[in-house]
Amino acid sequence: MLKQFIEQKLSGFEKFLKRWDENDAVIIRVEVSKNTKHHQKGDVFYAEANIDLPKKVLRVEEVGEDMHEAIDKLKDRLKNEVSKIKERAAEH
């Protein structure tokens, strides 16, 4: 169920990363976990994504009060970071 949620949230990145994805060159790795066992309140869930682009690795980490919140925040931040990279590439 969680795997499906992550795939659903990150599936839209294919169109953003298409320009770098020659011969399946782009790899997205996602890790989700609970920060600590002794926390009872606050941001205890952790989501991390690493996107291997040619000549660059994009890494984003987020935390949330539940796993879905952490993944949603991760997706939004990834979108912003990929947009920044695309804007820089367009400037050159």
MIFIFI-982532 format. One record per residue (C-alpha): residue in three letters; residue number from 1; x, y, z. Coordinates in Angstrom, 2 decimals. Layout:
// residues N
   r   k      xx      yy      zz
 ALA NUM       X       Y       Z
...
//
This chain:
// residues 92
   r   k      xx      yy      zz
 MET   1    0.00    0.00    0.00
 LEU   2    2.77    2.48    0.90
 LYS   3    4.75    1.48   -2.19
 GLN   4    1.73    2.25   -4.37
 PHE   5    1.29    5.63   -2.67
 ILE   6    4.94    6.54   -3.32
 GLU   7    4.76    5.38   -6.94
 GLN   8    1.58    7.38   -7.45
 LYS   9    3.10   10.55   -5.96
 LEU  10    6.37   10.31   -7.89
 SER  11    5.06    9.01  -11.21
 GLY  12    4.63   12.56  -12.52
 PHE  13    8.39   13.12  -12.42
 GLU  14    8.85   11.09  -15.58
 LYS  15    7.87   14.09  -17.72
 PHE  16   10.22   16.41  -15.79
 LEU  17   13.17   14.04  -16.06
 LYS  18   12.61   12.89  -19.65
 ARG  19   15.37   15.14  -21.04
 TRP  20   18.00   13.30  -18.94
 ASP  21   16.58    9.83  -19.21
 GLU  22   18.44    8.44  -22.20
 ASN  23   18.85    4.67  -21.97
 ASP  24   17.26    4.65  -18.49
 ALA  25   20.01    6.93  -17.14
 VAL  26   17.81    8.43  -14.39
 ILE  27   17.27    6.43  -11.21
 ILE  28   15.02    7.53   -8.33
 ARG  29   15.62    5.88   -4.96
 VAL  30   13.20    6.55   -2.10
 GLU  31   13.63    5.65    1.56
 VAL  32   10.95    6.09    4.21
 SER  33   11.26    5.39    7.91
 LYS  34   10.31    6.40   11.39
 ASN  35   12.92    8.75   12.89
 THR  36   13.09    7.39   16.41
 LYS  37   11.27    4.91   18.58
 HIS  38   11.07    7.16   21.64
 HIS  39    9.27   10.09   19.95
 GLN  40    5.58   10.24   20.66
 LYS  41    4.77   13.67   19.12
 GLY  42    6.06   15.91   16.39
 ASP  43    7.81   15.11   13.13
 VAL  44    8.76   11.47   13.52
 PHE  45    8.44   10.15    9.95
 TYR  46   11.25   10.59    7.45
 ALA  47   11.26   10.43    3.66
 GLU  48   14.33   10.75    1.47
 ALA  49   14.74   10.65   -2.30
 ASN  50   17.88   10.46   -4.37
 ILE  51   17.67   11.08   -8.10
 ASP  52   20.70   10.01  -10.09
 LEU  53   20.97   12.31  -13.08
 PRO  54   23.86   12.25  -15.52
 LYS  55   26.74   14.10  -13.80
 LYS  56   24.56   15.05  -10.80
 VAL  57   22.76   13.54   -7.81
 LEU  58   19.75   15.34   -6.42
 ARG  59   18.99   14.52   -2.77
 VAL  60   15.94   15.70   -0.84
 GLU  61   14.89   14.87    2.73
 GLU  62   11.64   15.72    4.52
 VAL  63    9.94   14.86    7.80
 GLY  64    6.28   14.80    8.78
 GLU  65    3.88   13.78   11.51
 ASP  66    2.75   10.83    9.39
 MET  67    4.30    8.98    6.48
 HIS  68    1.92   10.42    3.88
 GLU  69    2.70   13.98    4.96
 ALA  70    6.44   13.35    4.72
 ILE  71    6.03   11.88    1.22
 ASP  72    3.81   14.77    0.08
 LYS  73    6.39   17.29    1.30
 LEU  74    9.13   15.29   -0.40
 LYS  75    7.26   15.33   -3.71
 ASP  76    6.73   19.10   -3.55
 ARG  77   10.36   19.77   -2.73
 LEU  78   11.58   17.42   -5.47
 LYS  79    9.40   19.25   -7.96
 ASN  80   10.94   22.58   -6.93
 GLU  81   14.50   21.25   -7.11
 VAL  82   13.99   19.66  -10.54
 SER  83   12.44   22.93  -11.79
 LYS  84   15.50   24.86  -10.57
 ILE  85   17.82   22.48  -12.43
 LYS  86   15.76   22.81  -15.61
 GLU  87   15.79   26.63  -15.34
 ARG  88   19.58   26.69  -14.89
 ALA  89   20.02   24.39  -17.89
 ALA  90   17.77   26.62  -20.01
 GLU  91   19.83   29.69  -19.08
 HIS  92   22.99   28.09  -20.43
//
